[in-house]
């Protein structure tokens, strides 16, 4: 049997977060990756931190202990959710163990956990690959997300306090500014920050876990819905109406508006020509 294809030195650097030391264009690529991950880091309550510190090599010298199985899982999950490991891409224990400098045992445990989360899939005679969602699966996930986010909005409206309301207003201002600039990456950061506040107000760990599971699976599509024609402008109006209902404490209106928001996303995705490449 032939040697499994390596995921590549470039992706290994991204998994470890090493800084490019050469001049442009590689140095520019490294700076861009660092900037993107800085924006992702800590952007929401539910997701793992973007583990791409440019000082990770130095940290390894000070802490020579190997990564735990949980840390290995976090690293691989983060690479999948950031799109560094793409849908359909084959993952091998040998390559991942070499890149993360661990034995195959924690890699094997991490893959089992990611299978449970349905972020990777195991196929006979093929092996383990990053999950590729079908159009039908995307629609199904959006249907589930509609119900969950409706409940999130209802509970948030009931439990909202002045501190969380101010955070929502700030997130909406930032969301609006990024939409006007057409900056999709920053827009997504602020959209997730807005949802984080809503989820916090629910005070339900079970609901938060359910939202996380659906959000992570939908992130396998690369967040293409935000790039659909007119979607960001429409989303701003939807968030404004939602915030108004929440500020009034109108839980029924908040639930209805948030469900309608997801319905609009689903309808736009279903009708879009670009849906075929999700």
Secondary structure by P-SEA (a helix, b strand, c coil): ccccccccaaaaaaaaccccccccaaaaaaaaaaaaaaaaccccccccccccccaaaaaaaaccccccaaaaaaaaaaaaaaccccccbbbbaaaaaaaacccaaaaaaaaaaaaaacccccccccccccccccaaaaaaaaaaaaaaaaaaaaaaaacccaaaaaaaaaaaaaaaaaaaaccaaaaaaaaaaaaaaaaaaaccaaaaaaaaaaaaaaaccccccccccaaaaaaaaaaaaaaaaaaacaaaaaaaaaaaaaaaaaaaaaaccccccc
